[in-house]
Amino acid sequence: MADGAWSDWVGRTQEVEDLIGPGTAHAMAATLGSNGAARPDTGTSVPYPWIWAYFLEPADRREIGSDGHPKRGGFLPAIPNPRRMWAGSRCTFENHLRVGQRAKKTSTIQSIEEKDGRAGPMVFVTVVHEISANGALIMREEQDIVYIDIPEVFVPPPGKPVPPCEHVESFEIDPVLLFRYSALTFNGHRIHYDRPYTLDVEKYPGLVVHGPLQATLLYNLASRKFPDRTPASFAFRGVRPLFDFDEMTLNAREIEHNNVELFTANGDGAISMTARMEWAA
């Protein structure tokens, strides 16, 4: 199908408003591991990736597809390729979002592009999200969503080793973590919690670790290791799937201009996600 078939969807916009409540922030901290941190007070700054747990649009149960996602053809186009994945994002930060604020997310479909890849035909949809509060822009994100076919047999992309990094941490993955993150972000995609579906239908060898969860852990790693710096931008891209049976590591190294390059990797040292944090001057 030619790119022009989706041209009417480009430029489509929707808005969602939400209250940045303390309960969601506290639950996210507990899910990621906060060592018993207290419930965030009004005015507390929310880490930018936690924004993905707000501005949710719950679909009625009658409007859910067989994969657990909302049926296609709402805001996003009804692209027929059966597997949908969050491929990556590029985020820039302008102001802090704080507990207790009312905020708005404006989403616009920026582009739809068809490509041929190693896995066959792919359709990339790029959506721009702008988060604002009190008339000020908080965060701008360009999100890439990719639609592909489901293979008969899972064959992972070739493994690329993590380069030497100054900061390396292990992080234990388990099905409870994946379920709780799915619940917090209202992500019904069954590959993260339904093992029979994941193995039998989507042909993965295990439960899939969410891309935005990996990105959040990498963002948190950079923030912990460099607490005196202020994030200006953060970009990440999925390279190959990571599963609940993998021994995940979080890796970081400083690069030019004191910026940070980050990676998640499995127990064999193969990169799953790459990311880059740039700091404000």
C-alpha positions in Angstrom: 0.0 0.0 0.0 1.5 3.4 -1.0 2.2 6.1 1.6 -0.4 8.3 0.0 -3.1 5.9 1.2 -2.6 7.3 4.7 -2.2 10.9 3.8 -5.5 11.9 5.2 -4.4 10.9 8.7 -1.3 13.1 8.7 -2.0 16.3 10.7 -4.7 14.7 12.8 -4.7 16.1 16.3 -6.2 15.1 19.7 -6.0 16.6 23.1 -6.2 15.0 26.6 -6.2 16.8 29.9 -5.2 15.2 33.2 -4.4 15.9 36.8 -0.9 15.0 37.8 -1.9 13.1 40.9 0.4 11.8 43.6 -1.0 8.3 43.6 0.3 7.5 40.1 3.7 9.0 40.9 4.0 7.0 44.1 3.0 3.8 42.4 5.6 4.4 39.6 8.3 4.9 42.2 7.3 1.7 44.0 7.2 -0.2 40.8 10.7 0.9 39.7 12.1 0.5 43.2 12.2 3.6 45.4 13.5 2.1 48.7 10.4 3.1 50.5 10.3 6.7 49.3 7.4 8.7 50.8 4.3 9.6 48.7 5.2 12.6 46.6 3.8 15.9 47.9 2.0 18.6 45.8 4.7 20.5 44.0 7.1 17.6 43.7 8.7 17.4 40.3 7.8 14.3 38.3 10.6 12.6 36.2 9.8 13.2 32.6 9.4 9.5 31.6 6.7 9.1 34.3 4.5 11.3 32.2 3.8 8.2 30.1 1.6 7.0 33.1 -0.6 10.0 32.7 -3.0 11.3 30.0 -4.4 7.8 29.5 -7.4 7.1 27.3 -9.0 3.8 28.5 -10.8 2.1 25.7 -14.0 0.3 26.5 -13.6 -3.4 26.8 -15.7 -3.9 23.7 -13.2 -1.7 21.7 -10.2 -3.9 22.5 -8.5 -5.9 19.7 -7.2 -9.4 20.0 -3.7 -8.2 20.9 -5.0 -6.2 23.9 -4.5 -2.8 22.2 -7.5 -0.6 21.3 -9.0 -1.5 17.9 -7.4 0.4 15.1 -8.9 3.3 13.3 -9.4 5.8 16.1 -6.8 8.5 16.4 -4.1 6.2 14.8 -4.8 4.8 11.3 -6.1 1.3 10.8 -2.8 -0.1 9.5 -3.2 -3.8 8.8 0.2 -5.1 9.8 -0.6 -7.1 13.0 2.3 -6.3 15.3 2.6 -2.8 16.7 5.6 -1.6 18.6 6.9 1.6 20.2 10.2 1.9 18.2 11.6 4.9 19.9 11.2 8.6 20.9 13.1 11.9 20.8 12.2 14.2 23.8 13.1 17.7 24.6 12.4 19.3 28.0 11.4 22.9 28.8 9.9 23.0 32.3 9.2 20.7 35.2 5.8 18.9 35.5 4.7 18.9 39.1 2.4 16.8 41.3 -0.9 18.7 41.6 -0.8 20.5 38.3 -3.5 20.1 35.7 -1.8 19.6 32.3 -2.7 19.0 28.7 -1.3 16.6 26.0 -1.7 17.6 22.4 -0.9 14.8 20.0 -0.5 15.3 16.2 0.3 12.6 13.5 3.4 14.1 11.9 4.1 11.4 9.2 3.3 7.9 8.0 6.0 6.1 6.0 6.2 2.6 4.5 9.6 0.8 4.4 11.0 -2.6 3.7 13.2 -4.1 6.5 14.8 -7.3 7.6 11.4 -8.4 9.0 9.5 -7.5 5.8 7.1 -4.6 5.1 6.9 -2.0 7.8 4.8 1.1 8.4 6.2 3.9 10.6 3.9 6.4 12.2 5.5 9.4 13.9 3.3 11.2 16.5 4.3 14.5 18.1 3.2 14.9 21.7 3.3 18.3 23.5 2.7 18.4 27.2 1.8 21.8 28.6 0.7 23.2 32.0 -0.3 26.8 33.0 0.2 27.9 29.4 3.9 26.7 29.3 5.4 23.9 27.3 6.8 21.2 29.5 7.9 18.5 27.1 7.9 17.7 23.4 8.2 14.1 22.2 8.4 12.7 18.7 7.2 9.1 19.1 7.8 6.4 16.4 5.4 3.5 16.2 6.1 0.7 13.8 3.7 -1.9 12.4 5.1 -5.2 11.0 4.0 -8.7 10.3 4.3 -11.5 12.8 6.9 -14.1 11.7 6.3 -17.8 11.7 9.4 -18.3 13.9 11.1 -15.6 16.0 14.6 -14.8 14.8 16.3 -12.0 16.8 18.3 -9.3 15.0 22.1 -9.9 15.2 23.5 -9.1 18.6 25.6 -5.9 18.9 27.8 -5.8 22.0 27.6 -3.0 24.5 30.7 -0.7 24.3 32.8 -0.3 27.5 30.9 1.8 30.0 31.9 3.5 33.3 28.5 2.8 34.9 27.0 -0.7 34.8 24.1 -1.9 36.9 22.1 -5.1 37.0 18.3 -4.8 37.1 16.1 -7.8 37.8 13.2 -8.4 35.4 10.2 -10.5 36.5 6.5 -10.9 35.3 5.2 -8.8 38.3 7.3 -5.8 37.2 6.0 -6.1 33.6 2.4 -6.5 34.8 2.6 -3.5 37.2 4.2 -1.3 34.5 1.5 -2.4 32.0 -1.2 -1.5 34.6 0.3 1.9 35.4 0.5 2.9 31.8 -2.8 1.2 30.9 -0.9 -0.8 28.2 -3.1 -3.8 27.4 -0.7 -5.4 24.9 -0.6 -9.0 25.8 3.0 -9.6 25.0 4.0 -8.1 28.4 1.9 -10.3 30.7 0.1 -13.2 28.8 2.7 -15.9 28.2 0.6 -18.3 26.1 -0.5 -15.5 23.8 3.1 -14.2 23.5 4.6 -17.6 22.6 1.8 -19.0 20.5 0.5 -16.0 18.6 3.3 -13.4 18.4 6.0 -16.1 18.4 8.3 -14.5 21.0 10.2 -16.8 23.3 9.2 -15.0 26.5 7.3 -12.0 27.9 8.6 -8.8 26.3 10.1 -6.0 28.4 8.4 -2.7 27.4 10.5 -0.2 25.5 9.4 2.8 27.5 10.1 0.8 30.7 13.7 0.3 29.5 13.9 4.0 28.5 12.7 5.0 32.0 15.3 2.9 33.7 18.1 4.4 31.5 16.8 7.9 32.2 16.8 7.2 35.9 20.4 5.8 35.7 21.7 8.9 34.1 19.8 11.1 36.6 21.3 9.1 39.5 24.9 9.1 38.3 24.8 12.8 37.4 22.5 14.4 40.0 24.0 17.9 39.5 22.9 18.2 35.8 19.6 19.1 34.3 18.2 17.1 31.3 17.6 19.0 28.1 16.8 16.2 25.8 16.5 12.4 25.9 16.3 10.1 22.9 16.0 6.3 22.7 15.6 3.6 20.1 14.8 -0.1 20.4 17.4 -2.4 18.8 16.2 -6.0 19.7 13.7 -7.4 22.1 14.5 -8.1 25.7 12.6 -10.8 27.6 11.6 -11.6 31.2 14.2 -14.4 31.4 17.1 -12.2 30.4 19.6 -10.8 32.8 19.3 -7.2 32.1 22.0 -4.6 32.6 21.8 -0.8 32.5 24.9 0.8 31.0 26.1 4.4 30.7 29.2 6.2 29.4 30.0 9.9 29.0 30.6 11.1 25.5 31.3 14.5 23.9 30.2 17.7 25.7 29.5 15.7 28.9 26.5 14.1 27.4 25.7 10.4 28.2 25.1 7.4 26.0 23.1 4.6 27.5 22.2 1.0 26.8 20.1 -1.8 28.0 21.6 -5.3 27.3 20.8 -8.9 28.0 23.1 -11.4 29.9 25.1 -12.0 26.7 25.9 -8.3 26.5 23.8 -7.7 23.4 22.3 -4.3 23.2 18.5 -4.1 23.5 18.0 -0.3 23.5 20.3 2.7 22.9 19.6 6.1 24.4 21.3 9.5 24.7 20.9 12.1 27.4 21.9 15.7 26.7 22.2 18.2 29.5 21.2 21.8 29.7 24.0 24.3 29.5 
